[in-house]
Every structure is written in C-alpha cells, then in structure tokens.
Amino acid sequence: MAGETLLLDYGSGGRASQRLVSELFVSRFKNPVLDELNDAARLDISGPVAMSTDSFTVDPIFFPGGDIGSLAVHGTVNDVAMLGARPKYLSCGFLLEEGLDMDILTRIVDSMAGAAEHAGVIIATGDTKVVPRGALDKIFINTTGIGEIFVDPCPAGQLAAPGDAVIISGTMGDHGLTILAQREGLTFDAPLESDCASLNHLIERLILEVGDIHVLRDPTRGGLATTLNEIAGQSATAMIVEEDSIPVNPAVSSGCSFLGLDPLYLANEGKLICVLPQAKADKALELLHSDPLGKNARIIGQVEAGDGQGPARAGQVVLKTRLGGHRLLSMLEGEQLPRIC
C-alpha cells in the first residue's frame, strides 16, 4: 500500500476495507486474540479490572519523542496502570480523512505496534472509519485499555492523607512545549523532546517493591497544578509544594518565560505523581532514580489537612515560592494549548 492515498472506499466495509485491515492493521498488531477477527474479542481476565478510554487528536501528528500512534498507546496504558493494574489489552478506533498518505498511516501504525510491544499489551480489537476530505484533520485515534488490578486497596485520588509526601517522576512541561514549538516552528538553544512513554512497568515496581502507594496520577492536560488540585479535591486535603523542588528542563523554563507560559500547567505524557507516606518516600525516590523514566524524580511537597492551621485549606494547592512566599495554584482556566494529546 506504499505510495497510495486513503480513499473513502477503505471505510466501506467491503473489499477495500478488508485489504486495509489485513494488510496494515492485522499484520502490525498480530496476536492470537486479534487474529480471530470476530465482532468482539475474547479476553482472559479474572478478578477486579481497570478500564480507561481516551481519544487522541494531537497537532502535529509527528513530534520529537513520539507521534499520535505511540501517544495513543502510552496515554491509555498509563491511565490503566495508575489504578494499580497491569494493562493487558487495548482497543483502537481510527477516524481517518480521505486522502491521507498511506505511508503516513503505516508509520503511525508501526509506531503503535512498537509502543504496545514495549508496554507488554495486546491490541485486541479495533475499528476504522474513513470520512470525506475536510471532515477532520488527517487522523484521530481512540484507545480503550483494560488491565488486572493487582493491589488492594488500589491507588486512588481520595486516599491522599495528611503527612503524605508528594513525588513527581521527572521534569514538567516537556510534552506541552514540544508540541507548541513544533506547531509554531519555534526553536530554542537546547532541543525539546516529548516525554511520551509507558509507565506501567515502573509503576508495578513502585507498588510491589515500595508499597503503600496512596495515589498515582499522570499530569497530562492541565499539567501538574491541575492534577494536584484534582487530588486535593478528591481527598479533601491540601497540597503544599515547593517551587525550588519541581524539576523543569532549562529549555522548557526559558521557552515558557519567552512565551508567557507556566510549565506547571503544561501537559506531560511520561511522568507520574506519587503520593505515599513520608516514611516510604526515600525508598520510592531511590527506586525511581534507578529507572531511566524516573532519573529526575523529586519530592516536591507534602499533603496537609487543610484545617486552617497552614497556608492552604482543604481542596487547595499552594506553591511555596523561591522567595519564601506562598501562591495559590488553581485549576487551569480555559485551554492553554488545544490539541495537545
């Protein structure tokens, strides 16, 4: 199919559709579950499961560090893993624009296949729709993930407790600023690259080797500040974080200063927030530092009761600034950067 462009016929359900599915998707995503090609996939899962779905519409579709295909796998794998589950199966739905270069689609599908293999998940079922030119921008992808929960209780936003430490696994804002730079043709002194990655293997180590993990969350759209606000609201606690402790790549920091952006509100696609008892924090940090995906991990703050005895009330996030003052970090208002993931 190299050198071809996508036709509406490929979404008809007939011979052209069968060719697209067999020659492109099935050949790349090949596994015993998918190969049965029934209307639904038979999955072998016992016990409690985690399930998450997401749709991806990033612009541009290729960017340093990834593309819409790898992003669609990493994003859903991470969402499932944050609940203390081993991601096992993905579905993928493609919305494709007529006229899309088949070489571009093949590159995206190959990227998805590689990301799924690295994460250890099976793409078990899928769907493809082709729409007329102009009905959408090239390609949108939906993925749904299912995984086996292997810890009880599983990490959850409502479990953050006063005295807990707040850890992040690395630098903030890499993905968001990379997408903006590519979209607008901006260049900086240091190269920018998305942090797009699957975190499920690292998360499993944290849960099994450190234990007592209260909350796991990936700070995607809305960034660190928005995600911490969500956790504070769910658990009716306050979060106090220190500006000096939050790692930001120099290129991201300088780019945000130039553009008037705050890296704490930019999307990340390969980072996690871990909230756990203070007594476990050093062990968690040591484990994170032993993995390339956590080499820049830091303890950035703590959870407080928010009972009026400190600078923040329950449901609030406060940043302790470099000058020693305090600034309220609210939820992101509006869309700082659309079509980020």
C-alpha positions in Angstrom: 0.0 0.0 0.0 3.1 2.3 -0.1 2.6 5.4 -2.2 -1.2 5.3 -2.1 -3.6 7.7 -0.5 -6.6 6.8 1.6 -9.9 6.6 -0.3 -13.4 6.6 1.1 -13.7 3.0 -0.2 -11.4 1.9 2.6 -14.2 2.7 5.0 -16.9 1.0 3.1 -16.8 -2.4 4.9 -16.1 -4.1 1.6 -13.1 -5.5 -0.2 -11.0 -2.3 0.2 -11.8 -2.2 3.9 -10.7 -5.8 4.3 -7.5 -5.1 2.5 -6.7 -2.1 4.8 -7.4 -4.2 7.9 -5.5 -7.3 6.8 -2.5 -5.7 5.1 -2.0 -2.8 7.5 -3.6 -3.3 11.0 -3.7 -7.0 11.5 -0.2 -7.5 10.0 1.3 -5.0 12.5 -0.9 -5.8 15.6 -0.8 -9.6 15.0 -1.6 -11.6 18.1 -3.9 -14.7 18.9 -6.7 -12.6 20.2 -6.9 -10.2 17.3 -6.3 -12.9 14.7 -9.7 -14.4 15.4 -11.3 -11.3 13.8 -14.7 -11.7 15.4 -17.1 -8.9 16.2 -15.7 -8.8 19.7 -12.5 -10.1 21.3 -12.5 -12.8 23.9 -10.4 -11.7 26.8 -8.9 -13.8 29.6 -9.2 -11.7 32.8 -10.2 -12.8 36.3 -10.7 -10.6 39.4 -11.1 -6.8 39.5 -10.2 -4.9 36.4 -9.3 -1.3 35.5 -10.7 0.2 32.3 -9.9 3.6 30.7 -10.6 5.2 27.3 -9.1 8.2 25.6 -9.2 9.9 22.2 -6.1 11.5 20.6 -6.1 14.4 18.2 -2.6 15.9 18.6 -1.3 18.5 16.1 1.2 17.9 14.7 0.8 14.2 14.4 4.6 13.6 14.5 6.8 15.4 17.0 10.2 14.9 18.7 9.9 11.9 21.1 6.7 10.4 19.6 3.7 10.7 17.3 -0.1 10.3 17.6 0.3 6.5 17.4 2.7 6.0 20.3 0.9 8.6 22.3 -2.4 6.7 21.9 -0.8 3.6 23.4 1.2 5.3 26.1 -1.6 7.5 27.2 -4.1 4.7 27.8 -1.6 2.3 29.2 -0.6 4.9 31.8 -4.2 5.7 32.8 -4.9 2.0 33.4 -1.6 1.5 35.4 -2.3 4.5 37.7 -5.1 2.4 39.3 -2.6 -0.3 40.3 -3.4 -2.5 37.3 -1.3 -4.4 34.8 -2.5 -3.2 31.4 -3.3 -6.2 29.2 -5.5 -5.3 26.3 -6.2 -2.2 24.1 -8.8 -1.5 21.5 -8.1 1.1 18.9 -10.5 3.1 16.8 -9.2 5.1 13.8 -11.0 8.1 12.3 -9.2 8.8 9.0 -9.5 11.6 6.4 -9.8 10.7 2.8 -6.6 11.5 1.0 -4.3 10.7 3.9 -1.0 9.4 2.6 -0.8 5.6 3.3 2.9 5.9 4.1 2.0 8.3 7.0 -0.7 5.9 8.2 1.7 2.9 8.0 4.3 4.9 10.0 1.7 5.6 12.7 0.5 2.0 12.9 4.1 0.7 13.1 4.7 3.2 16.0 1.6 1.9 17.8 2.7 -1.7 17.4 6.2 -0.9 18.8 4.7 1.0 21.8 2.3 -1.8 22.5 5.1 -4.4 22.4 7.3 -2.4 24.7 4.4 -1.9 27.2 3.5 -5.6 27.0 -0.1 -5.0 25.9 -2.1 -6.7 23.2 -4.2 -4.6 20.7 -7.2 -7.0 20.8 -9.8 -5.3 18.7 -10.4 -2.1 16.7 -12.4 -0.2 14.2 -11.7 2.1 11.2 -13.8 4.9 9.7 -12.9 7.0 6.7 -14.5 10.4 6.3 -14.6 12.8 3.4 -11.8 15.4 2.9 -12.2 18.3 5.3 -14.4 16.4 7.8 -11.4 16.0 10.2 -7.7 16.8 10.3 -5.9 13.7 8.9 -6.3 11.2 11.8 -7.9 10.8 15.2 -7.4 7.7 17.3 -9.4 6.3 20.2 -7.9 3.7 22.5 -9.5 1.8 25.4 -7.4 -0.2 27.8 -8.2 -3.0 30.2 -5.9 -4.3 33.0 -5.9 -6.6 36.0 -5.8 -4.8 39.4 -3.2 -6.5 41.5 -3.2 -4.5 44.7 -5.8 -3.9 47.4 -6.6 -1.2 48.1 -5.6 0.2 44.7 -4.2 3.8 44.5 -6.9 6.4 44.2 -7.3 10.1 44.4 -9.4 10.1 47.6 -6.6 8.3 49.5 -4.2 11.1 49.9 -3.7 11.7 53.7 -2.1 14.4 55.8 1.6 13.8 56.3 2.0 12.1 52.9 4.9 13.0 50.6 4.3 14.2 47.1 6.7 12.9 44.5 7.0 13.5 40.7 9.0 11.3 38.5 10.7 14.0 36.4 10.7 17.3 34.6 7.4 19.1 34.0 6.1 20.6 30.7 8.3 18.7 28.2 5.4 17.4 26.1 3.4 20.6 26.0 6.2 22.9 25.0 7.5 20.4 22.4 4.1 20.3 20.7 3.8 24.1 20.8 7.3 24.6 19.4 6.7 22.1 16.5 3.3 23.7 15.7 4.6 27.2 15.6 8.0 26.5 14.1 9.8 27.7 17.2 13.4 26.8 18.0 15.3 27.1 21.3 19.0 26.9 22.2 18.5 23.4 23.7 16.5 20.8 21.8 13.0 19.9 23.1 11.5 16.4 23.1 8.3 15.0 24.4 8.4 12.7 27.4 5.9 10.3 25.8 6.4 6.9 27.4 4.5 3.9 29.0 5.0 3.9 32.8 3.3 0.6 33.7 6.5 -1.4 34.4 7.8 1.4 36.6 4.5 1.7 38.4 4.4 -2.1 39.1 7.8 -1.9 40.7 6.7 1.0 42.9 3.7 -0.9 44.1 5.4 -4.2 44.7 8.8 -3.0 46.0 7.8 0.1 47.9 4.1 -0.5 48.7 1.5 1.6 50.5 1.1 3.9 47.5 -1.9 6.1 48.2 -2.3 8.0 44.9 -0.8 7.6 41.4 -1.8 10.1 38.7 -0.3 11.2 35.4 -0.3 15.0 35.0 -1.4 15.2 31.4 -3.7 18.0 30.2 -3.7 20.8 32.7 -0.3 19.8 34.0 1.0 19.3 37.5 -1.0 22.1 39.1 -4.4 21.0 37.7 -3.8 17.3 38.6 -2.7 18.2 42.2 -6.0 20.2 42.5 -8.0 17.2 41.4 -6.3 15.0 44.1 -6.7 17.7 46.8 -10.4 17.9 45.9 -11.0 14.2 45.9 -9.3 13.6 49.2 -10.4 16.8 50.9 -6.8 17.7 51.8 -4.4 20.5 51.0 -1.2 20.2 48.9 1.9 22.3 49.7 4.6 22.1 47.1 7.9 23.9 46.8 8.9 25.7 43.6 12.6 25.0 44.1 11.9 21.3 44.2 10.0 21.0 41.0 12.3 19.9 38.1 11.9 21.8 34.8 14.2 21.3 31.8 16.2 24.6 31.1 14.8 24.7 27.5 11.3 24.4 28.8 11.9 27.0 31.5 13.4 29.5 29.0 10.7 28.8 26.4 7.9 29.3 28.9 9.5 32.6 30.1 9.7 33.8 26.5 6.1 32.7 25.7 4.5 33.7 29.0 3.5 30.2 29.9 3.7 28.3 33.2 5.3 24.8 33.0 3.2 23.7 35.9 0.2 23.9 33.6 1.7 22.2 30.6 0.9 18.6 29.6 3.2 15.7 30.4 2.9 12.3 28.8 5.5 10.2 30.5 5.5 11.4 34.1 3.7 10.4 37.3 2.7 11.9 40.6 3.1 9.5 43.5 1.6 10.3 46.9 2.6 8.0 49.8 3.5 8.0 53.5 6.6 10.1 54.3 8.3 7.1 55.8 8.2 5.4 52.3 9.3 8.5 50.3 13.1 7.9 50.3 12.7 4.3 49.2 10.3 5.3 46.4 12.8 8.0 45.3 15.6 5.5 45.2 13.6 3.1 43.1 12.6 5.9 40.7 16.2 7.1 40.3 17.2 3.5 39.3 15.0 3.7 36.2 15.6 6.0 33.2 12.0 7.1 33.3 12.4 8.3 36.9 16.0 9.6 36.9 14.9 13.2 37.6 12.3 12.3 40.3 12.0 14.6 43.2 10.0 15.0 46.4 8.2 18.3 45.8 6.0 18.7 48.8 3.5 17.2 51.3 -0.2 16.7 52.0 -1.7 18.7 54.8 -5.1 18.5 56.5 -6.1 22.0 55.2 -7.9 22.7 58.5 -6.8 26.4 58.7 -3.6 25.7 60.6 -1.4 26.0 57.4 -1.3 28.2 54.3 -3.9 26.1 52.4 -7.4 25.0 53.0 -8.8 21.6 52.1 -9.1 21.3 48.3 -6.4 23.8 47.6 -2.8 23.6 46.3 -0.3 26.2 47.4 3.2 26.8 45.9 5.9 27.9 48.3 7.9 30.3 46.0 11.7 30.7 45.8 11.3 34.0 47.8 9.6 32.2 50.6 6.1 33.4 49.9 3.0 31.4 49.1 1.0 31.4 45.8 -2.3 29.6 45.3 -2.2 27.2 42.3 -5.7 27.0 41.0 -7.1 24.7 38.3 -6.3 25.6 34.7 -8.8 28.1 33.4 -9.7 27.5 29.7 -7.4 25.8 27.2 -3.8 26.8 27.4 -2.9 24.8 24.3 -5.5 22.9 22.3 -5.0 19.6 20.6 -2.1 18.6 22.8 -3.0 14.9 23.0 
